[in-house]
Amino acid sequence: MKNMNLVQQVEQLTDEYVRKGGKRSRNDRRALMIAFASHAAASGAHGMGQVGATHVIRYWKAHRGLKDATLRNHWYALCDLWELANKPGHPPKPRPAGGMGASPHGDDSTGNTAGIAALA
């Protein structure tokens, strides 16, 4: 993958990925992976080897206004990207929506504890 920018690397990594499984779901996840790659590239990453937790955290901060379900979809896409790129572990999880009033235990004002913090 030498001489390719980050977005091109992600496009190449996901080329075969979109050919298997549910087409719409895979294409949607690929679009999220490419959006993340564009964001990371704008932060200075030139290849998947340079992408790490710091880029993911910046991505979450840039997308703070998204609903928990949408953040979860983005996180699943990043998990797939991590696997395709053979990166160890998982990317950092997003914090649940709710801003300053959110509990550090992952529950919101309605008492719902099944938010993003419950992701495996």
Biopython code that builds the backbone (N, CA, C, O; Angstrom):
import numpy as np
from Bio.PDB.StructureBuilder import StructureBuilder

atoms = [
    (1, "MET", "N", (0.808, -1.191, 0.000)),
    (1, "MET", "CA", (0.000, 0.000, 0.000)),
    (1, "MET", "C", (0.851, 1.255, 0.000)),
    (1, "MET", "O", (0.396, 2.316, 0.428)),
    (2, "LYS", "N", (2.054, 1.147, -0.465)),
    (2, "LYS", "CA", (2.939, 2.305, -0.532)),
    (2, "LYS", "C", (2.438, 3.267, -1.606)),
    (2, "LYS", "O", (1.768, 2.872, -2.560)),
    (3, "ASN", "N", (2.781, 4.530, -1.423)),
    (3, "ASN", "CA", (2.449, 5.593, -2.358)),
    (3, "ASN", "C", (0.947, 5.822, -2.525)),
    (3, "ASN", "O", (0.511, 6.359, -3.543)),
    (4, "MET", "N", (0.161, 5.419, -1.536)),
    (4, "MET", "CA", (-1.267, 5.688, -1.555)),
    (4, "MET", "C", (-1.599, 6.547, -0.350)),
    (4, "MET", "O", (-1.018, 6.381, 0.723)),
    (5, "ASN", "N", (-2.536, 7.465, -0.533)),
    (5, "ASN", "CA", (-2.947, 8.237, 0.629)),
    (5, "ASN", "C", (-3.894, 7.386, 1.477)),
    (5, "ASN", "O", (-4.293, 6.296, 1.069)),
    (6, "LEU", "N", (-4.242, 7.884, 2.641)),
    (6, "LEU", "CA", (-5.041, 7.120, 3.593)),
    (6, "LEU", "C", (-6.403, 6.725, 3.031)),
    (6, "LEU", "O", (-6.836, 5.586, 3.204)),
    (7, "VAL", "N", (-7.073, 7.640, 2.370)),
    (7, "VAL", "CA", (-8.391, 7.329, 1.807)),
    (7, "VAL", "C", (-8.275, 6.220, 0.766)),
    (7, "VAL", "O", (-9.105, 5.311, 0.736)),
    (8, "GLN", "N", (-7.267, 6.284, -0.076)),
    (8, "GLN", "CA", (-7.057, 5.235, -1.080)),
    (8, "GLN", "C", (-6.772, 3.891, -0.415)),
    (8, "GLN", "O", (-7.233, 2.854, -0.892)),
    (9, "GLN", "N", (-6.018, 3.901, 0.680)),
    (9, "GLN", "CA", (-5.741, 2.661, 1.400)),
    (9, "GLN", "C", (-7.036, 2.051, 1.944)),
    (9, "GLN", "O", (-7.250, 0.843, 1.842)),
    (10, "VAL", "N", (-7.891, 2.888, 2.518)),
    (10, "VAL", "CA", (-9.162, 2.397, 3.057)),
    (10, "VAL", "C", (-10.055, 1.889, 1.925)),
    (10, "VAL", "O", (-10.724, 0.866, 2.076)),
    (11, "GLU", "N", (-10.069, 2.585, 0.812)),
    (11, "GLU", "CA", (-10.852, 2.114, -0.339)),
    (11, "GLU", "C", (-10.364, 0.742, -0.793)),
    (11, "GLU", "O", (-11.171, -0.133, -1.107)),
    (12, "GLN", "N", (-9.050, 0.554, -0.829)),
    (12, "GLN", "CA", (-8.504, -0.740, -1.241)),
    (12, "GLN", "C", (-8.821, -1.828, -0.209)),
    (12, "GLN", "O", (-9.193, -2.943, -0.575)),
    (13, "LEU", "N", (-8.674, -1.504, 1.069)),
    (13, "LEU", "CA", (-8.974, -2.476, 2.129)),
    (13, "LEU", "C", (-10.437, -2.916, 2.100)),
    (13, "LEU", "O", (-10.751, -4.070, 2.392)),
    (14, "THR", "N", (-11.327, -1.992, 1.746)),
    (14, "THR", "CA", (-12.758, -2.288, 1.798)),
    (14, "THR", "C", (-13.330, -2.775, 0.471)),
    (14, "THR", "O", (-14.514, -3.100, 0.390)),
    (15, "ASP", "N", (-12.505, -2.829, -0.558)),
    (15, "ASP", "CA", (-12.982, -3.245, -1.874)),
    (15, "ASP", "C", (-13.618, -4.634, -1.836)),
    (15, "ASP", "O", (-14.727, -4.829, -2.335)),
    (16, "GLU", "N", (-12.924, -5.581, -1.253)),
    (16, "GLU", "CA", (-13.455, -6.941, -1.162)),
    (16, "GLU", "C", (-14.538, -7.047, -0.086)),
    (16, "GLU", "O", (-15.458, -7.857, -0.200)),
    (17, "TYR", "N", (-14.421, -6.235, 0.945)),
    (17, "TYR", "CA", (-15.384, -6.216, 2.053)),
    (17, "TYR", "C", (-16.809, -5.974, 1.559)),
    (17, "TYR", "O", (-17.746, -6.619, 2.030)),
    (18, "VAL", "N", (-16.980, -5.038, 0.602)),
    (18, "VAL", "CA", (-18.320, -4.700, 0.132)),
    (18, "VAL", "C", (-18.900, -5.760, -0.807)),
    (18, "VAL", "O", (-20.084, -5.705, -1.142)),
    (19, "ARG", "N", (-18.096, -6.704, -1.225)),
    (19, "ARG", "CA", (-18.585, -7.749, -2.135)),
    (19, "ARG", "C", (-19.257, -8.898, -1.406)),
    (19, "ARG", "O", (-19.902, -9.745, -2.024)),
    (20, "LYS", "N", (-19.102, -8.925, -0.076)),
    (20, "LYS", "CA", (-19.661, -10.017, 0.717)),
    (20, "LYS", "C", (-20.755, -9.475, 1.620)),
    (20, "LYS", "O", (-20.727, -8.304, 1.999)),
    (21, "GLY", "N", (-21.719, -10.318, 1.968)),
    (21, "GLY", "CA", (-22.750, -9.917, 2.925)),
    (21, "GLY", "C", (-23.774, -8.972, 2.320)),
    (21, "GLY", "O", (-23.880, -8.834, 1.101)),
    (22, "GLY", "N", (-24.529, -8.322, 3.208)),
    (22, "GLY", "CA", (-25.566, -7.382, 2.793)),
    (22, "GLY", "C", (-24.975, -6.172, 2.103)),
    (22, "GLY", "O", (-24.179, -5.440, 2.691)),
    (23, "LYS", "N", (-25.358, -5.963, 0.878)),
    (23, "LYS", "CA", (-24.739, -4.918, 0.057)),
    (23, "LYS", "C", (-24.951, -3.515, 0.631)),
    (23, "LYS", "O", (-24.007, -2.732, 0.736)),
    (24, "ARG", "N", (-26.202, -3.204, 1.002)),
    (24, "ARG", "CA", (-26.457, -1.844, 1.496)),
    (24, "ARG", "C", (-25.714, -1.593, 2.802)),
    (24, "ARG", "O", (-25.091, -0.546, 2.973)),
    (25, "SER", "N", (-25.779, -2.539, 3.709)),
    (25, "SER", "CA", (-25.103, -2.393, 4.993)),
    (25, "SER", "C", (-23.598, -2.232, 4.806)),
    (25, "SER", "O", (-22.974, -1.367, 5.421)),
    (26, "ARG", "N", (-23.032, -3.064, 3.962)),
    (26, "ARG", "CA", (-21.580, -2.998, 3.733)),
    (26, "ARG", "C", (-21.187, -1.684, 3.065)),
    (26, "ARG", "O", (-20.169, -1.089, 3.417)),
    (27, "ASN", "N", (-21.986, -1.234, 2.110)),
    (27, "ASN", "CA", (-21.680, 0.039, 1.453)),
    (27, "ASN", "C", (-21.809, 1.211, 2.423)),
    (27, "ASN", "O", (-21.016, 2.150, 2.377)),
    (28, "ASP", "N", (-22.819, 1.153, 3.309)),
    (28, "ASP", "CA", (-22.973, 2.204, 4.314)),
    (28, "ASP", "C", (-21.773, 2.226, 5.246)),
    (28, "ASP", "O", (-21.243, 3.294, 5.555)),
    (29, "ARG", "N", (-21.342, 1.056, 5.695)),
    (29, "ARG", "CA", (-20.171, 1.001, 6.591)),
    (29, "ARG", "C", (-18.909, 1.461, 5.883)),
    (29, "ARG", "O", (-18.070, 2.140, 6.475)),
    (30, "ARG", "N", (-18.775, 1.094, 4.616)),
    (30, "ARG", "CA", (-17.603, 1.531, 3.857)),
    (30, "ARG", "C", (-17.574, 3.054, 3.761)),
    (30, "ARG", "O", (-16.514, 3.669, 3.883)),
    (31, "ALA", "N", (-18.735, 3.656, 3.543)),
    (31, "ALA", "CA", (-18.807, 5.113, 3.461)),
    (31, "ALA", "C", (-18.369, 5.744, 4.785)),
    (31, "ALA", "O", (-17.694, 6.773, 4.787)),
    (32, "LEU", "N", (-18.750, 5.131, 5.911)),
    (32, "LEU", "CA", (-18.329, 5.644, 7.216)),
    (32, "LEU", "C", (-16.821, 5.473, 7.405)),
    (32, "LEU", "O", (-16.162, 6.346, 7.970)),
    (33, "MET", "N", (-16.276, 4.350, 6.933)),
    (33, "MET", "CA", (-14.837, 4.130, 7.035)),
    (33, "MET", "C", (-14.071, 5.173, 6.223)),
    (33, "MET", "O", (-13.050, 5.692, 6.674)),
    (34, "ILE", "N", (-14.569, 5.475, 5.031)),
    (34, "ILE", "CA", (-13.909, 6.458, 4.171)),
    (34, "ILE", "C", (-14.033, 7.856, 4.776)),
    (34, "ILE", "O", (-13.099, 8.653, 4.689)),
    (35, "ALA", "N", (-15.183, 8.156, 5.389)),
    (35, "ALA", "CA", (-15.347, 9.452, 6.052)),
    (35, "ALA", "C", (-14.355, 9.583, 7.207)),
    (35, "ALA", "O", (-13.762, 10.644, 7.405)),
    (36, "PHE", "N", (-14.178, 8.500, 7.968)),
    (36, "PHE", "CA", (-13.195, 8.522, 9.049)),
    (36, "PHE", "C", (-11.788, 8.722, 8.484)),
    (36, "PHE", "O", (-11.002, 9.499, 9.026)),
    (37, "ALA", "N", (-11.476, 8.022, 7.396)),
    (37, "ALA", "CA", (-10.146, 8.151, 6.788)),
    (37, "ALA", "C", (-9.894, 9.585, 6.326)),
    (37, "ALA", "O", (-8.787, 10.101, 6.483)),
    (38, "SER", "N", (-10.899, 10.222, 5.768)),
    (38, "SER", "CA", (-10.760, 11.619, 5.343)),
    (38, "SER", "C", (-10.484, 12.514, 6.544)),
    (38, "SER", "O", (-9.650, 13.417, 6.484)),
    (39, "HIS", "N", (-11.198, 12.250, 7.637)),
    (39, "HIS", "CA", (-11.004, 13.033, 8.861)),
    (39, "HIS", "C", (-9.598, 12.821, 9.417)),
    (39, "HIS", "O", (-8.933, 13.783, 9.803)),
    (40, "ALA", "N", (-9.145, 11.578, 9.461)),
    (40, "ALA", "CA", (-7.811, 11.268, 9.975)),
    (40, "ALA", "C", (-6.726, 11.851, 9.072)),
    (40, "ALA", "O", (-5.700, 12.327, 9.558)),
    (41, "ALA", "N", (-6.953, 11.813, 7.765)),
    (41, "ALA", "CA", (-5.983, 12.383, 6.830)),
    (41, "ALA", "C", (-5.871, 13.896, 7.023)),
    (41, "ALA", "O", (-4.785, 14.466, 6.920)),
    (42, "ALA", "N", (-6.998, 14.530, 7.304)),
    (42, "ALA", "CA", (-6.979, 15.973, 7.556)),
    (42, "ALA", "C", (-6.224, 16.302, 8.845)),
    (42, "ALA", "O", (-5.745, 17.421, 9.029)),
    (43, "SER", "N", (-6.126, 15.309, 9.733)),
    (43, "SER", "CA", (-5.385, 15.483, 10.988)),
    (43, "SER", "C", (-3.911, 15.128, 10.836)),
    (43, "SER", "O", (-3.149, 15.212, 11.799)),
    (44, "GLY", "N", (-3.507, 14.732, 9.633)),
    (44, "GLY", "CA", (-2.099, 14.489, 9.384)),
    (44, "GLY", "C", (-1.694, 13.040, 9.168)),
    (44, "GLY", "O", (-0.520, 12.777, 8.906)),
    (45, "ALA", "N", (-2.616, 12.087, 9.268)),
    (45, "ALA", "CA", (-2.272, 10.676, 9.044)),
    (45, "ALA", "C", (-2.124, 10.426, 7.543)),
    (45, "ALA", "O", (-2.954, 10.860, 6.744)),
    (46, "HIS", "N", (-1.063, 9.726, 7.178)),
    (46, "HIS", "CA", (-0.811, 9.432, 5.769)),
    (46, "HIS", "C", (-1.073, 7.975, 5.419)),
    (46, "HIS", "O", (-1.142, 7.626, 4.241)),
    (47, "GLY", "N", (-1.217, 7.129, 6.412)),
    (47, "GLY", "CA", (-1.453, 5.709, 6.172)),
    (47, "GLY", "C", (-2.092, 5.069, 7.387)),
    (47, "GLY", "O", (-2.094, 5.652, 8.471)),
    (48, "MET", "N", (-2.633, 3.877, 7.215)),
    (48, "MET", "CA", (-3.316, 3.181, 8.318)),
    (48, "MET", "C", (-2.364, 2.898, 9.474)),
    (48, "MET", "O", (-2.802, 2.805, 10.621)),
    (49, "GLY", "N", (-1.093, 2.761, 9.198)),
    (49, "GLY", "CA", (-0.124, 2.527, 10.260)),
    (49, "GLY", "C", (0.012, 3.715, 11.199)),
    (49, "GLY", "O", (0.461, 3.559, 12.335)),
    (50, "GLN", "N", (-0.369, 4.889, 10.740)),
    (50, "GLN", "CA", (-0.283, 6.093, 11.553)),
    (50, "GLN", "C", (-1.585, 6.398, 12.290)),
    (50, "GLN", "O", (-1.624, 7.284, 13.144)),
    (51, "VAL", "N", (-2.641, 5.672, 11.966)),
    (51, "VAL", "CA", (-3.949, 5.932, 12.572)),
    (51, "VAL", "C", (-4.045, 5.190, 13.888)),
    (51, "VAL", "O", (-3.720, 4.006, 13.976)),
    (52, "GLY", "N", (-4.493, 5.897, 14.907)),
    (52, "GLY", "CA", (-4.631, 5.272, 16.217)),
    (52, "GLY", "C", (-5.737, 5.916, 17.029)),
    (52, "GLY", "O", (-6.612, 6.597, 16.495)),
    (53, "ALA", "N", (-5.678, 5.686, 18.322)),
    (53, "ALA", "CA", (-6.718, 6.147, 19.232)),
    (53, "ALA", "C", (-6.907, 7.662, 19.180)),
    (53, "ALA", "O", (-8.035, 8.148, 19.264)),
    (54, "THR", "N", (-5.830, 8.399, 19.046)),
    (54, "THR", "CA", (-5.939, 9.858, 19.014)),
    (54, "THR", "C", (-6.813, 10.321, 17.860)),
    (54, "THR", "O", (-7.631, 11.226, 18.028)),
    (55, "HIS", "N", (-6.652, 9.712, 16.689)),
    (55, "HIS", "CA", (-7.474, 10.080, 15.535)),
    (55, "HIS", "C", (-8.931, 9.727, 15.773)),
    (55, "HIS", "O", (-9.825, 10.486, 15.398)),
    (56, "VAL", "N", (-9.177, 8.584, 16.393)),
    (56, "VAL", "CA", (-10.553, 8.164, 16.657)),
    (56, "VAL", "C", (-11.204, 9.115, 17.658)),
    (56, "VAL", "O", (-12.357, 9.508, 17.480)),
    (57, "ILE", "N", (-10.484, 9.484, 18.696)),
    (57, "ILE", "CA", (-11.038, 10.396, 19.699)),
    (57, "ILE", "C", (-11.351, 11.755, 19.068)),
    (57, "ILE", "O", (-12.385, 12.353, 19.369)),
    (58, "ARG", "N", (-10.477, 12.239, 18.207)),
    (58, "ARG", "CA", (-10.755, 13.494, 17.495)),
    (58, "ARG", "C", (-12.007, 13.360, 16.630)),
    (58, "ARG", "O", (-12.803, 14.293, 16.527)),
    (59, "TYR", "N", (-12.170, 12.192, 16.012)),
    (59, "TYR", "CA", (-13.352, 11.929, 15.183)),
    (59, "TYR", "C", (-14.612, 11.980, 16.040)),
    (59, "TYR", "O", (-15.614, 12.573, 15.640)),
    (60, "TRP", "N", (-14.566, 11.354, 17.229)),
    (60, "TRP", "CA", (-15.740, 11.377, 18.117)),
    (60, "TRP", "C", (-16.043, 12.808, 18.555)),
    (60, "TRP", "O", (-17.207, 13.208, 18.597)),
    (61, "LYS", "N", (-15.026, 13.570, 18.876)),
    (61, "LYS", "CA", (-15.249, 14.951, 19.314)),
    (61, "LYS", "C", (-15.868, 15.786, 18.193)),
    (61, "LYS", "O", (-16.683, 16.670, 18.454)),
    (62, "ALA", "N", (-15.484, 15.508, 16.959)),
    (62, "ALA", "CA", (-16.035, 16.239, 15.820)),
    (62, "ALA", "C", (-17.482, 15.837, 15.526)),
    (62, "ALA", "O", (-18.202, 16.556, 14.834)),
    (63, "HIS", "N", (-17.901, 14.694, 16.050)),
    (63, "HIS", "CA", (-19.252, 14.183, 15.793)),
    (63, "HIS", "C", (-20.065, 14.069, 17.077)),
    (63, "HIS", "O", (-20.906, 13.179, 17.196)),
    (64, "ARG", "N", (-19.829, 14.947, 18.026)),
    (64, "ARG", "CA", (-20.500, 14.905, 19.325)),
    (64, "ARG", "C", (-22.019, 14.969, 19.230)),
    (64, "ARG", "O", (-22.705, 14.381, 20.066)),
    (65, "GLY", "N", (-22.551, 15.652, 18.257)),
    (65, "GLY", "CA", (-23.992, 15.873, 18.174)),
    (65, "GLY", "C", (-24.801, 14.684, 17.683)),
    (65, "GLY", "O", (-26.030, 14.744, 17.667)),
    (66, "LEU", "N", (-24.143, 13.610, 17.285)),
    (66, "LEU", "CA", (-24.865, 12.458, 16.746)),
    (66, "LEU", "C", (-25.555, 11.672, 17.856)),
    (66, "LEU", "O", (-25.102, 11.653, 19.000)),
    (67, "LYS", "N", (-26.642, 11.035, 17.500)),
    (67, "LYS", "CA", (-27.368, 10.192, 18.452)),
    (67, "LYS", "C", (-26.567, 8.935, 18.746)),
    (67, "LYS", "O", (-25.696, 8.539, 17.971)),
    (68, "ASP", "N", (-26.876, 8.310, 19.884)),
    (68, "ASP", "CA", (-26.141, 7.116, 20.314)),
    (68, "ASP", "C", (-26.174, 6.005, 19.264)),
    (68, "ASP", "O", (-25.160, 5.351, 19.024)),
    (69, "ALA", "N", (-27.327, 5.790, 18.641)),
    (69, "ALA", "CA", (-27.430, 4.725, 17.634)),
    (69, "ALA", "C", (-26.529, 5.009, 16.436)),
    (69, "ALA", "O", (-25.926, 4.096, 15.873)),
    (70, "THR", "N", (-26.444, 6.265, 16.055)),
    (70, "THR", "CA", (-25.583, 6.643, 14.933)),
    (70, "THR", "C", (-24.117, 6.490, 15.308)),
    (70, "THR", "O", (-23.313, 6.010, 14.508)),
    (71, "LEU", "N", (-23.770, 6.898, 16.522)),
    (71, "LEU", "CA", (-22.398, 6.712, 16.988)),
    (71, "LEU", "C", (-22.032, 5.232, 17.026)),
    (71, "LEU", "O", (-20.910, 4.849, 16.693)),
    (72, "ARG", "N", (-22.980, 4.416, 17.431)),
    (72, "ARG", "CA", (-22.739, 2.969, 17.472)),
    (72, "ARG", "C", (-22.460, 2.433, 16.068)),
    (72, "ARG", "O", (-21.572, 1.599, 15.889)),
    (73, "ASN", "N", (-23.212, 2.907, 15.069)),
    (73, "ASN", "CA", (-22.968, 2.491, 13.683)),
    (73, "ASN", "C", (-21.572, 2.904, 13.223)),
    (73, "ASN", "O", (-20.879, 2.140, 12.549)),
    (74, "HIS", "N", (-21.170, 4.108, 13.589)),
    (74, "HIS", "CA", (-19.821, 4.569, 13.243)),
    (74, "HIS", "C", (-18.776, 3.684, 13.934)),
    (74, "HIS", "O", (-17.773, 3.314, 13.324)),
    (75, "TRP", "N", (-19.012, 3.348, 15.201)),
    (75, "TRP", "CA", (-18.048, 2.529, 15.937)),
    (75, "TRP", "C", (-17.926, 1.138, 15.321)),
    (75, "TRP", "O", (-16.822, 0.608, 15.198)),
    (76, "TYR", "N", (-19.060, 0.542, 14.933)),
    (76, "TYR", "CA", (-18.998, -0.772, 14.279)),
    (76, "TYR", "C", (-18.199, -0.693, 12.980)),
    (76, "TYR", "O", (-17.431, -1.604, 12.669)),
    (77, "ALA", "N", (-18.373, 0.384, 12.224)),
    (77, "ALA", "CA", (-17.608, 0.564, 10.988)),
    (77, "ALA", "C", (-16.114, 0.668, 11.299)),
    (77, "ALA", "O", (-15.286, 0.098, 10.589)),
    (78, "LEU", "N", (-15.772, 1.400, 12.364)),
    (78, "LEU", "CA", (-14.364, 1.519, 12.734)),
    (78, "LEU", "C", (-13.803, 0.183, 13.215)),
    (78, "LEU", "O", (-12.645, -0.137, 12.948)),
    (79, "CYS", "N", (-14.617, -0.593, 13.920)),
    (79, "CYS", "CA", (-14.166, -1.933, 14.335)),
    (79, "CYS", "C", (-13.864, -2.797, 13.117)),
    (79, "CYS", "O", (-12.865, -3.516, 13.092)),
    (80, "ASP", "N", (-14.730, -2.726, 12.105)),
    (80, "ASP", "CA", (-14.478, -3.473, 10.868)),
    (80, "ASP", "C", (-13.205, -2.986, 10.191)),
    (80, "ASP", "O", (-12.420, -3.790, 9.689)),
    (81, "LEU", "N", (-12.997, -1.670, 10.173)),
    (81, "LEU", "CA", (-11.782, -1.113, 9.568)),
    (81, "LEU", "C", (-10.547, -1.594, 10.318)),
    (81, "LEU", "O", (-9.548, -1.954, 9.696)),
    (82, "TRP", "N", (-10.602, -1.604, 11.639)),
    (82, "TRP", "CA", (-9.479, -2.082, 12.451)),
    (82, "TRP", "C", (-9.156, -3.526, 12.077)),
    (82, "TRP", "O", (-7.989, -3.891, 11.933)),
    (83, "GLU", "N", (-10.194, -4.342, 11.921)),
    (83, "GLU", "CA", (-9.983, -5.748, 11.574)),
    (83, "GLU", "C", (-9.398, -5.884, 10.174)),
    (83, "GLU", "O", (-8.466, -6.661, 9.966)),
    (84, "LEU", "N", (-9.936, -5.135, 9.213)),
    (84, "LEU", "CA", (-9.427, -5.197, 7.837)),
    (84, "LEU", "C", (-7.970, -4.748, 7.747)),
    (84, "LEU", "O", (-7.207, -5.259, 6.929)),
    (85, "ALA", "N", (-7.592, -3.794, 8.588)),
    (85, "ALA", "CA", (-6.225, -3.267, 8.577)),
    (85, "ALA", "C", (-5.294, -4.055, 9.496)),
    (85, "ALA", "O", (-4.127, -3.698, 9.655)),
    (86, "ASN", "N", (-5.810, -5.125, 10.101)),
    (86, "ASN", "CA", (-5.032, -5.963, 11.023)),
    (86, "ASN", "C", (-4.436, -5.157, 12.181)),
    (86, "ASN", "O", (-3.314, -5.411, 12.617)),
    (87, "LYS", "N", (-5.209, -4.179, 12.670)),
    (87, "LYS", "CA", (-4.773, -3.404, 13.824)),
    (87, "LYS", "C", (-5.191, -4.157, 15.087)),
    (87, "LYS", "O", (-6.287, -4.715, 15.125)),
    (88, "PRO", "N", (-4.360, -4.187, 16.105)),
    (88, "PRO", "CA", (-4.702, -4.918, 17.329)),
    (88, "PRO", "C", (-5.802, -4.225, 18.125)),
    (88, "PRO", "O", (-5.930, -3.001, 18.089)),
    (89, "GLY", "N", (-6.584, -5.009, 18.835)),
    (89, "GLY", "CA", (-7.619, -4.460, 19.707)),
    (89, "GLY", "C", (-8.775, -3.853, 18.941)),
    (89, "GLY", "O", (-9.073, -4.234, 17.808)),
    (90, "HIS", "N", (-9.418, -2.897, 19.592)),
    (90, "HIS", "CA", (-10.554, -2.185, 19.008)),
    (90, "HIS", "C", (-10.308, -0.689, 19.118)),
    (90, "HIS", "O", (-9.550, -0.243, 19.978)),
    (91, "PRO", "N", (-10.948, 0.086, 18.249)),
    (91, "PRO", "CA", (-10.830, 1.541, 18.386)),
    (91, "PRO", "C", (-11.557, 2.010, 19.640)),
    (91, "PRO", "O", (-12.442, 1.309, 20.132)),
    (92, "PRO", "N", (-11.205, 3.180, 20.167)),
    (92, "PRO", "CA", (-11.914, 3.703, 21.340)),
    (92, "PRO", "C", (-13.401, 3.879, 21.043)),
    (92, "PRO", "O", (-13.787, 4.237, 19.930)),
    (93, "LYS", "N", (-14.217, 3.626, 22.044)),
    (93, "LYS", "CA", (-15.664, 3.773, 21.897)),
    (93, "LYS", "C", (-16.047, 5.235, 22.085)),
    (93, "LYS", "O", (-15.369, 5.983, 22.790)),
    (94, "PRO", "N", (-17.151, 5.633, 21.439)),
    (94, "PRO", "CA", (-17.627, 7.003, 21.656)),
    (94, "PRO", "C", (-18.286, 7.119, 23.020)),
    (94, "PRO", "O", (-18.772, 6.133, 23.574)),
    (95, "ARG", "N", (-18.297, 8.323, 23.550)),
    (95, "ARG", "CA", (-19.030, 8.568, 24.788)),
    (95, "ARG", "C", (-20.489, 8.775, 24.421)),
    (95, "ARG", "O", (-20.791, 9.311, 23.355)),
    (96, "PRO", "N", (-21.392, 8.356, 25.289)),
    (96, "PRO", "CA", (-22.812, 8.550, 24.985)),
    (96, "PRO", "C", (-23.169, 10.026, 24.898)),
    (96, "PRO", "O", (-22.542, 10.875, 25.532)),
    (97, "ALA", "N", (-24.188, 10.310, 24.099)),
    (97, "ALA", "CA", (-24.664, 11.684, 23.983)),
    (97, "ALA", "C", (-25.243, 12.117, 25.315)),
    (97, "ALA", "O", (-25.629, 11.277, 26.127)),
    (98, "GLY", "N", (-25.305, 13.388, 25.541)),
    (98, "GLY", "CA", (-25.879, 13.875, 26.782)),
    (98, "GLY", "C", (-25.080, 15.032, 27.334)),
    (98, "GLY", "O", (-25.544, 15.725, 28.240)),
    (99, "GLY", "N", (-23.914, 15.252, 26.819)),
    (99, "GLY", "CA", (-23.133, 16.408, 27.198)),
    (99, "GLY", "C", (-22.686, 16.405, 28.644)),
    (99, "GLY", "O", (-22.375, 15.353, 29.203)),
    (100, "MET", "N", (-22.653, 17.585, 29.253)),
    (100, "MET", "CA", (-22.118, 17.766, 30.589)),
    (100, "MET", "C", (-22.972, 17.084, 31.658)),
    (100, "MET", "O", (-22.458, 16.723, 32.716)),
    (101, "GLY", "N", (-24.270, 16.903, 31.395)),
    (101, "GLY", "CA", (-25.145, 16.320, 32.398)),
    (101, "GLY", "C", (-25.101, 14.803, 32.427)),
    (101, "GLY", "O", (-25.761, 14.184, 33.262)),
    (102, "ALA", "N", (-24.354, 14.207, 31.554)),
    (102, "ALA", "CA", (-24.314, 12.746, 31.485)),
    (102, "ALA", "C", (-23.557, 12.183, 32.673)),
    (102, "ALA", "O", (-22.572, 12.759, 33.137)),
    (103, "SER", "N", (-24.031, 11.064, 33.147)),
    (103, "SER", "CA", (-23.390, 10.391, 34.263)),
    (103, "SER", "C", (-22.116, 9.708, 33.795)),
    (103, "SER", "O", (-22.065, 9.222, 32.665)),
    (104, "PRO", "N", (-21.089, 9.657, 34.629)),
    (104, "PRO", "CA", (-19.869, 8.952, 34.240)),
    (104, "PRO", "C", (-20.075, 7.447, 34.162)),
    (104, "PRO", "O", (-19.185, 6.718, 33.722)),
    (105, "HIS", "N", (-21.239, 6.981, 34.586)),
    (105, "HIS", "CA", (-21.532, 5.545, 34.552)),
    (105, "HIS", "C", (-22.242, 5.133, 33.274)),
    (105, "HIS", "O", (-22.602, 3.965, 33.125)),
    (106, "GLY", "N", (-22.451, 6.058, 32.354)),
    (106, "GLY", "CA", (-23.021, 5.718, 31.060)),
    (106, "GLY", "C", (-24.530, 5.792, 31.009)),
    (106, "GLY", "O", (-25.113, 5.463, 29.975)),
    (107, "ASP", "N", (-25.199, 6.212, 32.089)),
    (107, "ASP", "CA", (-26.656, 6.304, 32.020)),
    (107, "ASP", "C", (-27.048, 7.752, 31.785)),
    (107, "ASP", "O", (-26.293, 8.674, 32.093)),
    (108, "ASP", "N", (-28.237, 7.938, 31.236)),
    (108, "ASP", "CA", (-28.690, 9.293, 30.972)),
    (108, "ASP", "C", (-29.778, 9.662, 31.965)),
    (108, "ASP", "O", (-30.060, 8.898, 32.888)),
    (109, "SER", "N", (-30.381, 10.804, 31.788)),
    (109, "SER", "CA", (-31.349, 11.299, 32.761)),
    (109, "SER", "C", (-32.603, 10.435, 32.844)),
    (109, "SER", "O", (-33.358, 10.546, 33.810)),
    (110, "THR", "N", (-32.843, 9.577, 31.852)),
    (110, "THR", "CA", (-34.011, 8.708, 31.874)),
    (110, "THR", "C", (-33.742, 7.408, 32.595)),
    (110, "THR", "O", (-34.645, 6.585, 32.751)),
    (111, "GLY", "N", (-32.519, 7.212, 33.034)),
    (111, "GLY", "CA", (-32.180, 5.973, 33.732)),
    (111, "GLY", "C", (-31.805, 4.848, 32.792)),
    (111, "GLY", "O", (-31.628, 3.712, 33.233)),
    (112, "ASN", "N", (-31.682, 5.134, 31.514)),
    (112, "ASN", "CA", (-31.336, 4.114, 30.519)),
    (112, "ASN", "C", (-29.827, 3.846, 30.591)),
    (112, "ASN", "O", (-29.023, 4.756, 30.388)),
    (113, "THR", "N", (-29.452, 2.611, 30.875)),
    (113, "THR", "CA", (-28.037, 2.271, 30.967)),
    (113, "THR", "C", (-27.565, 1.418, 29.797)),
    (113, "THR", "O", (-26.469, 0.858, 29.841)),
    (114, "ALA", "N", (-28.372, 1.315, 28.763)),
    (114, "ALA", "CA", (-28.028, 0.475, 27.622)),
    (114, "ALA", "C", (-27.395, 1.291, 26.501)),
    (114, "ALA", "O", (-27.542, 0.940, 25.330)),
    (115, "GLY", "N", (-26.704, 2.358, 26.830)),
    (115, "GLY", "CA", (-26.098, 3.226, 25.825)),
    (115, "GLY", "C", (-24.810, 2.671, 25.265)),
    (115, "GLY", "O", (-24.543, 1.472, 25.351)),
    (116, "ILE", "N", (-24.039, 3.529, 24.708)),
    (116, "ILE", "CA", (-22.780, 3.167, 24.073)),
    (116, "ILE", "C", (-21.830, 2.501, 25.065)),
    (116, "ILE", "O", (-21.057, 1.624, 24.678)),
    (117, "ALA", "N", (-21.872, 2.898, 26.323)),
    (117, "ALA", "CA", (-20.957, 2.340, 27.307)),
    (117, "ALA", "C", (-21.135, 0.840, 27.472)),
    (117, "ALA", "O", (-20.240, 0.158, 27.971)),
    (118, "ALA", "N", (-22.291, 0.319, 27.054)),
    (118, "ALA", "CA", (-22.548, -1.110, 27.211)),
    (118, "ALA", "C", (-22.006, -1.931, 26.047)),
    (118, "ALA", "O", (-22.106, -3.158, 26.065)),
    (119, "LEU", "N", (-21.427, -1.273, 25.024)),
    (119, "LEU", "CA", (-20.890, -2.021, 23.876)),
    (119, "LEU", "C", (-19.715, -2.875, 24.296)),
    (119, "LEU", "O", (-18.908, -2.481, 25.138)),
    (120, "ALA", "N", (-19.631, -4.053, 23.697)),
    (120, "ALA", "CA", (-18.532, -4.962, 24.058)),
    (120, "ALA", "C", (-17.262, -4.611, 23.354)),
    (120, "ALA", "O", (-16.244, -5.276, 23.547)),
]
sb = StructureBuilder()
sb.init_structure("model")
sb.init_model(0)
sb.init_chain("A")
sb.init_seg("    ")
for serial, (resi, resn, name, xyz) in enumerate(atoms, 1):
    if name == "N":
        sb.init_residue(resn, " ", resi, " ")
    sb.init_atom(name, np.array(xyz, "f"), 0.0, 1.0, " ", f" {name:<3s}", serial, name[0])
structure = sb.get_structure()
